[in-house]
Amino acid sequence: MKDTLSEFNKSRSEMNEEIHSSDHLAMKRFFALDHQAYQDGPLTGKTKELLGLIASAVLRCDDCITYHLVQCGEAGWKRDELIDALNVALIVGGSIVIPHLRRAFARMREIPGLQS
């Protein structure tokens, strides 16, 4: 992996701040909608983060995978549970998901509670 988790978080935070400071209403609304989607409802926020991780893996977005791995760790998911869920993403997405699966495993080495 080319960036550490710390570098990823720093860059993500800086760029989000720049995006928000553009004062583009539609972008602000999208970010708000994204935030609200992961709040507790009939499904818990914890469950929604797991769903976000799997969707991110199937869609092959490494930034999103990293983000959701961190959120899943903070929500209390265990490494073996995430590995089992990532297997579903592999089955749904097929072999093209394998490089992203490798990066997800590498990233888990940096996340407290998710190391092997």
For each residue, the residues with C-beta under 8 A, 3 or more apart:
1: 4 103 106 107
2:
3: 7 8 11
4: 1 7 8 110
5: 8 9 66 70 107 110 111
6: 9 10
7: 3 4 10 11
8: 3 4 5 11 12 63 66
9: 5 6 12 13 70
10: 6 7 13 14
11: 3 7 8 14 15
12: 8 9 15 16 63 67
13: 9 10 16 17
14: 10 11 17 18
15: 11 12 18 19
16: 12 13 19 20 31
17: 13 14 20 21
18: 14 15 21 22
19: 15 16 22 24 27 31
20: 16 17 27 28 31
21: 17 18
22: 18 19 27
23: 28
24: 19 27 28
25: 28 29
26: 29 30
27: 19 20 22 24 30 31
28: 20 23 24 25 31 32
29: 25 26 32 33
30: 26 27 33 34
31: 16 19 20 27 28 34 35
32: 28 29 35 36
33: 29 30 36 37
34: 30 31 37 38
35: 31 32 38 39
36: 32 33 39
37: 33 34 48
38: 34 35 45 48 49 52 71
39: 35 36 45 48
40: 43 44 45
41:
42:
43: 40 47 48 51
44: 40 47 48
45: 38 39 40 48 49 75
46: 49 50 72 75 76 77
47: 43 44 50 51
48: 37 38 39 43 44 45 51 52
49: 38 45 46 52 53 68 71 72 75 77
50: 46 47 53 54 68 72 77 81 82 85
51: 43 47 48 54 55
52: 38 48 49 55 56 64 67 68 71
53: 49 50 56 57 65 68 69 71 72 82 85 86 89
54: 50 51 57 58 85 86 88 89 92
55: 51 52 58 59 64
56: 52 53 59 61 64 65 67 68
57: 53 54 60 65 86 89 90 93 97 100 101 104
58: 54 55 89 92 93 97
59: 55 56 64
60: 57 93 96 97 100
61: 56 64 65
62: 65 66 100 103
63: 8 12 66 67
64: 52 55 56 59 61 67 68
65: 53 56 57 61 62 68 69 100 103 104 107
66: 5 8 62 63 69 70 107
67: 12 52 56 63 64 70 71
68: 49 50 52 53 56 64 65 71 72
69: 53 65 66 72 73 82 104 107 108 111 114
70: 5 9 66 67 73 74 111
71: 38 49 52 53 67 68 74 75
72: 46 49 50 53 68 69 75 77 82 114
73: 69 70 77 111 112 113 114
74: 70 71
75: 45 46 49 71 72
76: 46
77: 46 49 50 72 73 81 82
78: 81 82 113 114
79: 82 83 108 113 114 115 116
80: 83 84
81: 50 77 78 84 85
82: 50 53 69 72 77 78 79 85 86 108 114
83: 79 80 86 87
84: 80 81 87 88
85: 50 53 54 81 82 88 89
86: 53 54 57 82 83 89 90 101 104
87: 83 84 90 91
88: 54 84 85 91 92
89: 53 54 57 58 85 86 92 93 97 101
90: 57 86 87 93 94 97 98 101
91: 87 88 94
92: 54 58 88 89
93: 57 58 60 89 90 96 97
94: 90 91 97
95: 98
96: 60 93 99
97: 57 58 60 89 90 93 94 100 101
98: 90 95 101 102
99: 96 102 103
100: 57 60 62 65 97 103 104
101: 57 86 89 90 97 98 104 105
102: 98 99 105 106
103: 1 62 65 99 100 106 107
104: 57 65 69 86 100 101 107 108
105: 101 102 108 109
106: 1 102 103 109
107: 1 5 65 66 69 103 104 110 111
108: 69 79 82 104 105 111 114 115 116
109: 105 106 114 115 116
110: 4 5 107 115
111: 5 69 70 73 107 108 114 115
112: 73 115
113: 73 78 79
114: 69 72 73 78 79 82 108 109 111
115: 79 108 109 110 111 112
116: 79 108 109
